[in-house]
């Protein structure tokens, strides 16, 4: 089996992993939630209104502030939705899996032992000056 075939096998294994399946179920539930989709649509329209107002030569700061407050309110409402919360949790778990897979492959390609290399979680202190790059 060549390396491309092995990569395809990894792809199949990823799609059978419980974290992938959980995320797909969460995506479907969020997509089917009409109220959530309506809120997301309103959020996107409000974001576009902000962008349009910012590009306006004689932009109105009060209007911009009002739009921003409305956007923030919509964001909070969206994030409180149980289906969105389930999606965010499932996506976080799946992203962590993919970070580990990616780290093992990349570190192995750079000479690390594939049997022992792994993704190391690090916390971001927020000071980008001393950072070697985001994880």
C-alpha positions in Angstrom: 0.0 0.0 0.0 1.5 3.4 -1.0 1.3 6.5 1.1 -1.7 7.9 -0.8 -3.7 4.8 -0.1 -2.7 5.0 3.5 -3.9 8.6 3.6 -7.2 7.5 2.2 -7.4 4.9 4.9 -6.8 7.6 7.5 -9.6 9.6 5.9 -12.0 6.6 6.2 -11.0 6.1 9.8 -11.6 9.8 10.6 -15.1 9.5 9.1 -15.8 6.5 11.3 -14.6 8.2 14.5 -17.2 9.0 17.1 -16.1 12.6 17.2 -16.6 13.0 13.5 -20.0 11.4 13.7 -21.0 13.5 16.7 -20.1 16.6 14.8 -22.1 15.6 11.7 -25.2 15.0 13.9 -24.7 18.4 15.5 -24.3 20.1 12.1 -27.5 18.4 10.9 -29.5 19.4 14.0 -28.3 23.0 13.8 -29.1 23.1 10.1 -32.6 21.9 10.8 -33.3 24.4 13.6 -35.2 27.1 11.7 -35.0 29.5 14.6 -31.3 29.1 14.8 -30.9 29.5 11.1 -33.0 32.6 11.2 -30.8 34.1 13.9 -27.7 33.3 11.9 -29.2 35.0 8.9 -30.0 38.1 10.9 -26.5 38.1 12.3 -25.0 37.9 8.8 -27.2 40.7 7.6 -26.3 42.9 10.6 -22.6 42.2 10.0 -23.0 43.3 6.4 -24.8 46.4 7.5 -21.8 47.2 9.7 -19.4 46.7 6.9 -21.4 48.8 4.5 -21.7 51.6 7.1 -17.9 51.5 7.8 -17.2 51.9 4.1 -19.5 54.9 3.9 -17.6 58.1 3.5 -19.9 59.9 5.9 -20.5 57.0 8.2 -22.7 57.5 11.3 -20.9 56.4 14.5 -24.2 56.2 16.4 -25.6 53.9 13.7 -22.5 51.8 13.8 -22.7 51.5 17.6 -26.3 50.5 17.4 -25.6 47.9 14.7 -22.7 46.6 16.8 -24.9 46.2 19.9 -27.5 44.4 17.9 -24.8 42.2 16.4 -23.5 41.4 19.9 -27.1 40.6 21.1 -27.7 38.2 18.2 -24.3 36.5 18.8 -25.2 35.9 22.5 -28.6 34.5 21.5 -27.1 32.2 18.9 -24.4 30.9 21.3 -27.1 30.2 24.0 -29.0 28.0 21.5 -28.7 24.3 22.7 -28.0 23.1 19.1 -25.3 25.7 18.6 -23.7 24.8 21.9 -23.8 21.1 21.0 -22.2 21.9 17.6 -19.5 24.0 19.2 -18.7 21.2 21.7 -18.6 18.6 19.0 -16.5 20.8 16.7 -14.0 21.5 19.5 -13.6 17.7 20.1 -13.2 17.0 16.4 -10.8 19.8 15.9 -8.7 18.5 18.8 -8.6 15.1 17.0 -7.5 16.7 13.8 -4.8 18.7 15.5 -3.4 15.5 16.9 -3.5 13.7 13.6 -1.9 16.7 11.8 0.8 17.0 14.5 1.8 13.4 14.3 2.0 13.5 10.5 3.9 16.8 10.4 6.3 15.9 13.2 7.0 12.5 11.6 7.7 14.2 8.3 10.3 16.4 10.2 12.0 13.3 11.7 10.2 12.7 14.9 9.4 9.1 16.0 5.8 8.4 14.7 5.3 6.1 17.7 5.9 8.7 20.3 5.2 12.1 18.8 1.9 13.8 19.5 0.1 17.1 19.7 1.1 19.1 22.8 -1.5 21.5 24.0 -0.2 24.8 25.0 -2.0 27.8 26.3 -1.9 31.1 24.6 -0.9 33.9 26.8 -2.2 36.5 24.4 1.2 38.1 23.8 2.1 37.5 20.2 5.6 39.0 20.5 7.1 35.8 21.9 4.9 33.4 19.9 6.2 31.0 17.3 2.8 30.7 15.7 -0.7 29.6 16.6 -1.4 25.9 17.1 
